[in-house]
Amino acid sequence: MAGQGSGGNVLAALCSFFIPGLGQLLQGRLLMAIVQFVLAAVLWFILMGWIIHLWSIIDAARFTPKS
C-alpha cells in the first residue's frame, strides 16, 4: 500500500480541500470522514469551521495505512 506523500494521499488532500472529510472517505475511513464533515458543518456557523477544514486536509495528506 502507498504511504504518506503518495499520489493517493495527494488526491485525498485535494478532495478534503473542497469538502472536509471527502479525502478520508476516499481513503476508506468512513467514521473519520463523518466526524470531520459534521464538525466542519457545525463549526462554520460560528466561523470556526476553517480549523476542522485544515485538519481534514492535513489528516488526509499525512495518513499512513496500517500494514
N, C-alpha and C positions, 0 to 999 in steps of 0.2 A: 504494500500500500504506500501511497505517496504521503510525505510528511510536510512539515512546515516549509513554506516557500515554494511548494509545488504549484503547478498550474491550477489544480483543483481548489487549493486554498485561495489563490488569487481570484478565481471566478466567484467563490463563495463570499469573499470580502466585498467584491463589486456588487453582488446581489444584496448583501446586507447594507451597502451604502444607499441603495434605493429603498429597500424595505427592511427594517430591523427584523432579524430572525430568519429571513429568507435564505441566507447563506448557511445557517445552521440546519435548516430544513434540507437544503441541497446536500449537506454532509450526512444526512440521516439521523440528526439529533432532534427528534420531534419535540421532546419536553423542553429543551433549551430554546428552541425556536418559538414555542408558545409563550414561554416566560418572557423572553426579550420583546416579542411583539406586543404582548399585553402591557408590560411595564412601560414601553415607549409610548403606546397609545394613551395610557392613563396619565403619564407624566407630561405629555405635550400640553395638557390642559393647564398646567401650572408652569409652563415654559422651561421644564427641566428634562424633557424627553430627549434632548440632544445628548445628554450624558449616556443614556441607555443606547442611543443610536451609535455613538462612538464605541461603546463597549461591545456592541454587536459586531461591528466591522473588525475590531482588533481581535475579538474572540475567534471569528471565522478565519482570519488570516494566520493566527498562531496555533490552530487546532492540530494536534498530532494524534492520529488514531492509535488505539491500544492494539498491540500485536496478539 
